Amino acid sequence: MWTADSKSSETFYAAVLGYDQIHSKCGYDVLMRDHKWRAGIREIKDERQPQRWIPVVRVADPHAITQQVSALGGTVWISPENAPNQGETALIADPTGALLLIQRWSPAAKGGQ
């Protein structure tokens, strides 16, 4: 989730969905339950941006996927080269503007981590 008030969002979702741990790192809070990553909250500084959930999809190669986005009518908002974790993620939008974060996860990663 992107929000201008991460603490209120964390409190709400912890109560509603039963998250039992929150880990913070570099402006990103990971909401966990039973030691598994369930959701993440990033505080955005621009309050003009609407609060929104951004789905995350595991992919094998963010670079290969972003190379197809424009040709298929979408937009690359943040390329893998410009992502904070240097090549492991990208932020894309479909032709309607819906956002999707793609992230490389090793095939060995299990249990939502």
N, C-alpha and C positions, 0 to 999 in steps of 0.2 A: 504494500500500500504506500502511496505517496500522500503525505499530509503535512499541513502547517502546524499541527498540534499532535505530535507523536505520543506524548504522555497520556492524553485523553483517549486516543485510539487504543493504546496498549491496555489501559485500564478496562475499557469497554470489551475488547475482544478476549482478554484474559478471563473476565467474568462470564461472558456469553459462551465462549468455546472451551473454557477450561485449560488454557495454557498454564503450565506450572513453572516455566522458566523463561527468562528473557536475557539474551546475551547481546551486548552492545559492542560494536566495533566500527570505527570510522563513519559515524553518522547513520549506521544501519543497525536496526535492532531485530534480532531473530527471535521469534516466538516459538517456543517448544512445548511439547507435551510428551511425556514418557521418553524423554531423551532423544526425540526426533524433531527435526526442523519441520515446522508446519506452515509458517508464514513469516514475512519480513515487513518491516516498516521503515521507510526512509523519510526523514523530515525534509521538506522542501522549504526554502526560504521565501519564495514568491507566493504570497497569499492570494494573488490573482489566479493562480493555477488551481483548478478544482481538485478536491480530494478524490482519489481514484485508486482502485485496485489495478495492478499491472500483473497479469498472469505470467508465470515463468514456465518455459518449456525446455526440457533437457534435449540437447542436440549433440551430435558427434563433432560438428565442425561449424562454428559460427561464421567463419570467413566464407565458406562455400555457400551458406544460406544467404548471407547479405549480398552476395554477388548476383543473386536471382531476384531480389526484392523489387528493384526499380523496373526491371523488364516485365514483372507481373503486376505493375500498377501500384506498388506500395512505396514506402519511404523509409530510408534508414535514418533514424534520428541520431543514434550513436553507433558508430562502427566499432568492430572489435579492437581496432588499433587505438581508438580514442576512449575506450571504456576504462574505468578505474582499475580493473584487474588485468589489464593489458592482454587482450586477445581471447579471454574466456567468455565474454558476454557481448551482446549487442542489443540495442533497443530499436525495434522496427515497428512500423504501422502498416496495417492492411489498406486497401484502397478506400475504405470508409473512414479511416483515421483511428481505428481501434489499435491500442498499443499492445505490444507483446515483447517481453524480454526473453531472449534465447540465451542459454548458458550451457557451456560444455561441462559435462559431468563424466567422470571416468565410468566405464562399464562396471567397474568393481564397486562403485558407490552403491550402498544399499540402505534401505530404511529411511529414505527421505533426507539423507545427509549428503 
